[in-house]
Amino acid sequence: MSAKQIVRNSACLNTKSIGPKPKMLPVYKDYLPPCNQHCPTGNDIQGFLALVRDLEFKKAWQKLVINQPMPAIHGRVCYHPCEISCNRAHTDSPVSIQQVERMLGDLAIDQKWAYPTVNEETNRKVLIIGAGPAGLAAAYHLRLAGHQVEIRDANTHAGGMMNYGIPAYRLPRNILQQEVEKITDMGVKLTLNHKVTDIVTEKEQGEFDAVFLAIGAQMGRHLKIPMEDCGPIMEATEYLNLVGNDLGPKLGKRIAVLGGGNTAMDTARVAKRLGAKEVMVIFFSDRSHMTAHEFEADEAEAEGVKIHWMRNLTSIHGTEFTVEVMALDENGDAKPTGETETLQADAMVFAIGQDIESQLLSGVENIELTPNGCIKVNDHMMTGYEGIFAGGDMISSSRSVTTSTGHGKKAARNIDAWLRGGVYFSEEKHQVVTHDMLQLWYEIDSNRNPINEVAVAERVKDFTEVVQGLTMDQAVYEATRCYSCGNCFECDGCYGACPEQGAIIKLGKGNRYKFDYEKCTGCQACVNQCPCHAIAMSPVSDIPFTLKK
């Protein structure tokens, strides 16, 4: 027999001990925390929170931008699905993940931290059409992969709907432009005031090897209803675009906004800041059916916006807006009642959805649209035209900055693989760890920091940022609230609970622990003590290990 022998037979275990041999032994495992599972960009949330907890702010930012290159932006405009799924919500309140991200992003801008450098150039060229979140994220990841990247955009400023759709009180323009500059500083070429009208010609003339379409959905929808002698009628994206270009139109003292999404709430709040005395939102269903996030409606109402729920606009005559009263049926669907009311307004802004600019696709062979008007792509985000990819709002009806940023990362990985003659496949994800899997023996109430906002009376006066970020100390506190669900954070719980001396070996900070199966009896004390469920019991036959002679 050699000095070491691989053993899979439980009968060979604990040869020096007396008594029954264990059938199950503990193993250290990595599970997928729910915050990571629900992040559209795939952020290693636990990873950067752990570094913040250790006061390693630059390393935390560097880990964060591996997946998501615009933390100061997302720390303001993301709707933080990670927090909605946070296991800590079952105890007291979710970790304020978004605000920690914002702190890191702002610190990186202040300290002028640079993105990683490109190690090796590939001499392949990629054209990105659209400088919104999907295009910027794709450019970042493709540049890191060593490709030459150029973004072309029809607007005078980069950012897409982040610049021309999201009001400055949510996203200050200096923050947006500084994170864009970090991407261009990597060597990404940004060409503005350049409207692409022929994709194939631009691809061929520029000798690009691949194209990524990321122009978003900026064509607003209109409602076909009777309208006579009415005042100004605009579409929300057009209205917000003018505001983004400092050309905010004065539509009158009384403005009506039709819609129940975030864009409708933003439009109404912008109108208040531009001097409208009365602003109303008209929505055909109830509060539970609006697509806007709850806090968006709450903030709009706090600022004096009147929301008319269960009202369907049927006609406009002058300043009279006729709406039909709706009622919910047994299935919760809004149905007309036949009863009407009259509302008074000087102007109307439609915020009932956007479509992609399909004219750009005319003349491009094999590019198809889905029934809901999005571009059809395969599993690798390529359209029917070889070498032309698409992402962001152009392929998804679930439209948000973070979703588009995730599309940009995914597209970049697929484009990179295709340029190298391969195919990209994402790694299989680990099992998600749920709250009932945790062993919270140290559970204490530790509520999140309140997030300060500018007082309503002050914030409606201008476009000053409303939500105030956390201080560095508050961000560190939030990071300490993370349970590290499913992943070892070296609390020494297993080490202290083990009754067999030497059965658990500490490997040093950052390296976790390992089991000595010659000494382990399979008593499960370590599993019962592990607060984050980073240890699981496994059949002996599934555990390869070495037994000393």
MOSUL-V732369 format. One record per residue. N is the residue number from 0. RES is the residue in one letter. NEAR is the number of other C-alpha atoms within 10 Angstrom. Layout:
{{N/RES/NEAR} {N/RES/NEAR}}
This chain:
{{0/M/5} {1/S/7} {2/A/8} {3/K/11} {4/Q/12} {5/I/11} {6/V/16} {7/R/16} {8/N/13} {9/S/16} {10/A/13} {11/C/12} {12/L/20} {13/N/18} {14/T/12} {15/K/9} {16/S/11} {17/I/7} {18/G/7} {19/P/9} {20/K/16} {21/P/16} {22/K/16} {23/M/19} {24/L/21} {25/P/23} {26/V/17} {27/Y/19} {28/K/14} {29/D/18} {30/Y/20} {31/L/18} {32/P/27} {33/P/23} {34/C/24} {35/N/20} {36/Q/21} {37/H/17} {38/C/20} {39/P/20} {40/T/21} {41/G/17} {42/N/21} {43/D/20} {44/I/24} {45/Q/21} {46/G/16} {47/F/26} {48/L/29} {49/A/19} {50/L/18} {51/V/26} {52/R/19} {53/D/13} {54/L/15} {55/E/13} {56/F/21} {57/K/18} {58/K/15} {59/A/21} {60/W/25} {61/Q/19} {62/K/18} {63/L/23} {64/V/19} {65/I/17} {66/N/19} {67/Q/24} {68/P/27} {69/M/26} {70/P/24} {71/A/25} {72/I/27} {73/H/22} {74/G/22} {75/R/22} {76/V/18} {77/C/16} {78/Y/16} {79/H/20} {80/P/18} {81/C/24} {82/E/21} {83/I/16} {84/S/19} {85/C/24} {86/N/25} {87/R/19} {88/A/14} {89/H/11} {90/T/14} {91/D/13} {92/S/18} {93/P/21} {94/V/29} {95/S/25} {96/I/23} {97/Q/24} {98/Q/25} {99/V/27} {100/E/28} {101/R/22} {102/M/22} {103/L/26} {104/G/26} {105/D/20} {106/L/17} {107/A/20} {108/I/15} {109/D/10} {110/Q/10} {111/K/11} {112/W/14} {113/A/13} {114/Y/18} {115/P/13} {116/T/13} {117/V/14} {118/N/9} {119/E/10} {120/E/12} {121/T/14} {122/N/10} {123/R/16} {124/K/21} {125/V/29} {126/L/25} {127/I/28} {128/I/26} {129/G/28} {130/A/30} {131/G/27} {132/P/32} {133/A/35} {134/G/35} {135/L/31} {136/A/28} {137/A/31} {138/A/33} {139/Y/30} {140/H/24} {141/L/25} {142/R/27} {143/L/21} {144/A/19} {145/G/18} {146/H/23} {147/Q/21} {148/V/24} {149/E/24} {150/I/26} {151/R/21} {152/D/25} {153/A/17} {154/N/18} {155/T/12} {156/H/18} {157/A/27} {158/G/24} {159/G/27} {160/M/22} {161/M/23} {162/N/23} {163/Y/23} {164/G/22} {165/I/26} {166/P/24} {167/A/22} {168/Y/20} {169/R/17} {170/L/23} {171/P/19} {172/R/17} {173/N/10} {174/I/17} {175/L/19} {176/Q/15} {177/Q/18} {178/E/22} {179/V/24} {180/E/13} {181/K/19} {182/I/22} {183/T/19} {184/D/13} {185/M/17} {186/G/18} {187/V/20} {188/K/16} {189/L/21} {190/T/19} {191/L/16} {192/N/12} {193/H/14} {194/K/14} {195/V/15} {196/T/12} {197/D/14} {198/I/18} {199/V/18} {200/T/11} {201/E/14} {202/K/19} {203/E/11} {204/Q/8} {205/G/13} {206/E/13} {207/F/19} {208/D/17} {209/A/21} {210/V/25} {211/F/27} {212/L/24} {213/A/29} {214/I/27} {215/G/29} {216/A/24} {217/Q/21} {218/M/16} {219/G/18} {220/R/16} {221/H/16} {222/L/13} {223/K/8} {224/I/10} {225/P/9} {226/M/14} {227/E/12} {228/D/9} {229/C/16} {230/G/17} {231/P/14} {232/I/16} {233/M/19} {234/E/23} {235/A/30} {236/T/26} {237/E/17} {238/Y/22} {239/L/25} {240/N/21} {241/L/15} {242/V/22} {243/G/20} {244/N/13} {245/D/9} {246/L/11} {247/G/15} {248/P/14} {249/K/13} {250/L/19} {251/G/18} {252/K/16} {253/R/19} {254/I/23} {255/A/27} {256/V/27} {257/L/27} {258/G/25} {259/G/26} {260/G/19} {261/N/20} {262/T/24} {263/A/29} {264/M/27} {265/D/24} {266/T/30} {267/A/31} {268/R/26} {269/V/25} {270/A/31} {271/K/23} {272/R/17} {273/L/20} {274/G/17} {275/A/17} {276/K/14} {277/E/19} {278/V/26} {279/M/25} {280/V/27} {281/I/22} {282/F/25} {283/F/24} {284/S/23} {285/D/18} {286/R/17} {287/S/10} {288/H/14} {289/M/17} {290/T/13} {291/A/18} {292/H/15} {293/E/12} {294/F/11} {295/E/17} {296/A/24} {297/D/12} {298/E/15} {299/A/23} {300/E/18} {301/A/12} {302/E/20} {303/G/18} {304/V/22} {305/K/17} {306/I/22} {307/H/19} {308/W/17} {309/M/20} {310/R/24} {311/N/23} {312/L/20} {313/T/15} {314/S/18} {315/I/23} {316/H/14} {317/G/15} {318/T/18} {319/E/16} {320/F/21} {321/T/18} {322/V/23} {323/E/20} {324/V/21} {325/M/22} {326/A/17} {327/L/14} {328/D/10} {329/E/7} {330/N/6} {331/G/12} {332/D/12} {333/A/19} {334/K/16} {335/P/16} {336/T/11} {337/G/9} {338/E/9} {339/T/15} {340/E/13} {341/T/14} {342/L/15} {343/Q/17} {344/A/22} {345/D/19} {346/A/23} {347/M/25} {348/V/25} {349/F/25} {350/A/28} {351/I/19} {352/G/20} {353/Q/20} {354/D/17} {355/I/18} {356/E/16} {357/S/14} {358/Q/9} {359/L/15} {360/L/17} {361/S/11} {362/G/11} {363/V/14} {364/E/12} {365/N/12} {366/I/17} {367/E/16} {368/L/16} {369/T/10} {370/P/8} {371/N/10} {372/G/18} {373/C/22} {374/I/25} {375/K/21} {376/V/20} {377/N/10} {378/D/9} {379/H/18} {380/M/22} {381/M/24} {382/T/23} {383/G/17} {384/Y/14} {385/E/12} {386/G/17} {387/I/24} {388/F/25} {389/A/29} {390/G/31} {391/G/28} {392/D/27} {393/M/25} {394/I/25} {395/S/19} {396/S/15} {397/S/9} {398/R/15} {399/S/20} {400/V/23} {401/T/24} {402/T/20} {403/S/29} {404/T/27} {405/G/25} {406/H/27} {407/G/30} {408/K/28} {409/K/24} {410/A/29} {411/A/28} {412/R/22} {413/N/23} {414/I/28} {415/D/24} {416/A/16} {417/W/16} {418/L/18} {419/R/11} {420/G/8} {421/G/11} {422/V/13} {423/Y/16} {424/F/11} {425/S/8} {426/E/6} {427/E/6} {428/K/9} {429/H/13} {430/Q/13} {431/V/17} {432/V/21} {433/T/18} {434/H/21} {435/D/10} {436/M/14} {437/L/20} {438/Q/15} {439/L/17} {440/W/10} {441/Y/7} {442/E/10} {443/I/10} {444/D/9} {445/S/16} {446/N/16} {447/R/16} {448/N/15} {449/P/9} {450/I/11} {451/N/11} {452/E/12} {453/V/13} {454/A/11} {455/V/13} {456/A/10} {457/E/11} {458/R/17} {459/V/21} {460/K/12} {461/D/15} {462/F/17} {463/T/16} {464/E/16} {465/V/20} {466/V/16} {467/Q/12} {468/G/20} {469/L/20} {470/T/12} {471/M/16} {472/D/12} {473/Q/18} {474/A/26} {475/V/21} {476/Y/19} {477/E/24} {478/A/25} {479/T/17} {480/R/20} {481/C/20} {482/Y/22} {483/S/23} {484/C/27} {485/G/28} {486/N/22} {487/C/23} {488/F/20} {489/E/16} {490/C/12} {491/D/16} {492/G/15} {493/C/20} {494/Y/23} {495/G/13} {496/A/16} {497/C/19} {498/P/15} {499/E/13} {500/Q/12} {501/G/15} {502/A/17} {503/I/22} {504/I/13} {505/K/15} {506/L/10} {507/G/9} {508/K/9} {509/G/9} {510/N/11} {511/R/15} {512/Y/18} {513/K/15} {514/F/18} {515/D/17} {516/Y/20} {517/E/18} {518/K/17} {519/C/21} {520/T/23} {521/G/18} {522/C/16} {523/Q/18} {524/A/17} {525/C/25} {526/V/23} {527/N/18} {528/Q/22} {529/C/26} {530/P/26} {531/C/24} {532/H/27} {533/A/22} {534/I/24} {535/A/17} {536/M/17} {537/S/15} {538/P/13} {539/V/22} {540/S/13} {541/D/11} {542/I/17} {543/P/11} {544/F/16} {545/T/15} {546/L/18} {547/K/10} {548/K/8}}
